[in-house]
């Protein structure tokens, strides 16, 4: 049996290989007891192996890539720790399934509030940096209405009642977010054998949201960059990498040293919105930003961290400070006597991603290359072709991000207060 120090890049390479003639297993050198099982069909799954009462036991953790490397290691570590304390995780899982099949009640765990608590503990907090927002949605809009009921008793009509109530209050965005998280809760509950079906199945988003098209102007990009200089690391680097790469907030915040290989950053599928790994070339401008971010020792290997154990959080607080710094600089640079009257349009962190995409389009980067940079799923490519396609545009993406990085830095030269910058096509 082969022992491998598994990485996201290694897993992608394995996906590209032809399926084996016979079942094979790879032992993870990172977590002793974790295995990746590869079938002749090409399907892959994770398993943890341990001994209980002197006998070998195997616990299936879930399929790859639905279950990514980081999550598989976490689940294996939890199972192996329980086994070392005398438990039999595989036996307990089998017993739970048998109880569900037999229709036996699972003591008070079916109460909606209890299930929400487990959902937040096991699914949301470990995976969502913005878990506090998800918790607030349940606390404010859902649990007060359904908390004492059995989760199996919740119907589609109940869901509509909650979401329509928010829409009627003029809160379509809150209605959509509430629906999305309730749907995720029920999907999770199905996977845990708590319910057999979701009342959200077949439903559409309840609120009509106006699509955002906010893009920072050249003058705002300049203000953003110069103002961010006054932020403390690692937040200064975090915000700048967001703009330079066009990647999502949590993908950048959770960036690990193990994901960076030379001049490329491999964002693993278990950390992307569409569960597809994304190869992000690192431009010289991005590398310069990363080079000055202080490294804090920690087993997790996060680049943007203040503890060494977890990625940064508290984005709203730092964003508010950045807004204030941008406004102060704008007022300082204005030639008007009424500097205090200067205002800046509101923007969100996600608008940096749209700004990067729009900027690359202005630099005449082809739309399909921009989509590849952003890891947008076009729906036109599937199966093994999609695996190859992750690498097909690597050079085009590298050129696009290099051109965008040069453009951003050209805007930020001290003394240039004009937002007029000549655009040149990427090489």
Residue pairs with C-beta under 8 A, 6 or more apart in sequence:
1 25
1 26
1 27
2 24
2 25
2 26
2 27
3 26
3 27
3 28
3 29
4 10
4 26
4 27
4 28
4 29
5 28
5 29
5 30
6 26
6 28
6 29
6 30
6 36
6 69
7 69
7 258
7 259
7 266
8 68
8 69
8 258
8 259
8 266
8 267
8 268
8 269
8 277
9 261
9 266
11 36
11 64
11 65
11 69
11 268
12 266
12 277
12 387
12 390
14 26
14 36
14 38
14 44
15 44
15 65
15 387
16 384
16 387
16 388
19 38
19 39
19 40
19 41
19 42
20 38
20 39
20 40
21 40
22 40
23 37
23 38
23 39
23 40
24 37
24 38
25 35
25 36
25 37
25 38
25 47
26 35
26 36
26 38
27 34
27 35
28 34
28 35
28 36
28 73
28 76
30 73
31 73
31 76
31 77
31 80
32 80
33 48
33 49
33 50
33 76
33 80
34 46
34 47
34 48
34 72
34 73
34 76
35 46
35 47
35 48
35 49
36 44
36 45
36 46
36 64
37 44
37 45
37 46
37 47
38 44
43 63
44 63
44 64
44 65
45 60
45 61
45 62
45 63
45 64
46 60
46 61
46 62
46 63
46 64
46 67
46 72
46 75
46 76
47 58
47 59
47 60
47 61
48 58
48 59
48 61
48 75
48 76
48 79
48 80
48 89
49 56
49 57
49 58
49 59
50 56
50 57
50 59
50 79
50 80
50 83
50 84
50 89
51 57
51 83
52 83
52 87
52 88
52 90
52 91
53 88
57 83
57 88
57 89
57 90
57 91
58 90
59 79
59 89
59 90
59 93
61 67
61 72
61 75
61 76
61 79
62 72
62 75
64 72
65 269
65 270
65 275
65 277
66 275
67 75
67 270
68 268
68 269
68 270
68 271
69 268
69 270
70 268
70 270
70 271
71 126
71 127
71 270
74 126
79 89
82 89
83 89
96 106
96 193
97 193
99 106
100 106
100 193
106 194
108 114
109 115
109 118
109 194
110 150
110 151
110 152
110 194
111 147
111 148
111 149
111 150
111 151
112 143
112 146
112 147
112 148
112 149
112 150
112 151
112 154
113 143
113 146
113 147
113 148
115 151
115 185
115 189
115 194
116 138
116 142
116 143
116 147
116 185
119 185
119 188
119 189
120 131
120 134
120 135
120 138
123 184
123 188
124 131
124 134
124 135
125 131
128 134
128 250
129 249
129 250
129 253
129 254
129 311
129 313
129 315
130 250
130 315
134 181
137 174
137 177
137 178
137 181
138 181
141 162
141 166
141 174
141 178
142 162
142 178
142 182
145 158
145 161
145 162
146 154
146 158
151 189
151 194
151 195
152 194
152 195
154 186
154 199
155 199
156 199
156 200
156 203
158 199
159 179
159 182
159 199
159 200
159 203
160 203
160 206
162 178
162 182
163 175
163 176
163 178
163 179
163 206
163 207
164 175
164 206
166 172
166 174
166 175
166 178
166 206
166 207
167 175
167 206
167 207
171 207
172 206
172 207
172 208
172 209
173 207
173 209
174 207
175 205
175 206
175 207
176 205
176 206
176 207
176 209
179 200
179 203
179 205
179 206
180 205
182 200
183 198
183 200
183 203
186 195
186 198
186 199
186 200
187 198
189 195
189 198
190 196
190 197
190 198
212 348
212 350
212 351
212 354
213 354
214 345
214 347
214 348
214 351
214 354
215 351
215 354
215 355
215 358
216 224
216 347
216 351
216 352
216 355
217 419
218 411
218 419
218 420
218 421
219 417
219 418
219 419
220 326
220 344
220 345
220 347
221 243
221 355
221 359
221 408
221 411
221 412
222 411
222 412
222 416
222 417
222 419
223 326
223 329
223 330
223 344
224 239
224 243
224 322
224 326
225 240
225 243
225 408
225 411
225 412
226 329
226 412
226 414
227 322
227 325
227 326
227 328
227 329
228 236
228 239
228 240
228 322
228 325
229 236
230 325
231 239
231 318
231 321
231 322
231 325
233 292
233 293
233 294
234 293
234 294
234 303
234 304
234 305
234 306
234 312
235 304
235 312
235 318
237 289
237 290
237 292
237 293
237 303
237 304
238 252
238 253
238 304
238 312
239 318
239 322
239 352
240 289
241 247
241 252
241 255
241 286
241 289
241 290
242 249
242 252
242 349
242 352
242 353
243 352
243 355
243 356
243 408
244 283
244 285
244 286
244 289
244 356
244 401
244 404
244 405
244 408
245 252
245 265
245 280
245 286
245 356
245 373
245 401
246 352
246 353
246 356
246 357
246 360
246 373
246 374
246 401
246 404
247 267
247 278
247 280
247 353
247 374
247 375
248 272
248 273
248 350
248 353
249 315
249 349
249 350
250 271
251 267
251 271
251 272
251 278
252 304
253 304
253 311
253 312
253 313
253 315
254 271
254 302
254 304
254 311
255 265
255 267
255 302
255 303
255 304
255 311
256 300
256 301
256 302
256 303
257 301
257 302
257 303
258 301
259 265
259 266
259 267
259 268
260 266
260 282
260 290
260 303
263 281
263 282
263 287
263 398
264 279
264 280
264 281
264 282
264 394
265 279
265 280
265 281
265 282
266 277
266 278
266 279
266 280
267 277
267 278
267 279
267 280
267 375
268 277
269 275
269 276
269 277
272 278
272 375
273 375
274 375
274 376
274 377
276 375
276 377
276 386
276 390
277 390
278 375
278 390
279 390
279 391
279 394
279 397
280 373
280 397
280 401
281 394
281 397
281 398
281 401
281 402
282 290
282 401
283 398
283 401
283 402
283 404
283 405
284 402
284 405
285 402
285 405
285 406
285 408
285 409
286 401
286 405
290 303
293 303
293 304
295 303
296 302
296 305
296 306
296 307
296 308
297 308
298 305
298 307
298 308
298 309
299 308
299 309
300 308
300 309
300 310
302 308
302 310
302 311
304 311
304 312
305 311
305 312
306 312
315 349
319 349
323 344
326 344
327 342
327 343
327 344
330 342
330 344
331 339
331 340
331 342
332 339
333 417
334 342
336 342
353 374
356 373
356 404
357 370
357 373
357 374
359 404
359 407
359 408
360 369
360 370
360 373
360 400
360 401
360 403
360 404
360 426
361 367
361 370
362 423
363 400
363 403
363 404
363 407
363 423
363 424
363 425
363 426
364 425
364 426
365 396
365 399
365 400
365 403
365 404
365 426
366 396
368 378
368 393
369 393
369 396
369 397
369 400
370 400
371 378
372 389
372 393
372 396
372 397
373 397
373 400
373 401
381 389
399 426
399 427
400 426
402 426
402 427
403 424
403 425
403 426
403 427
407 421
407 423
410 421
411 419
411 421
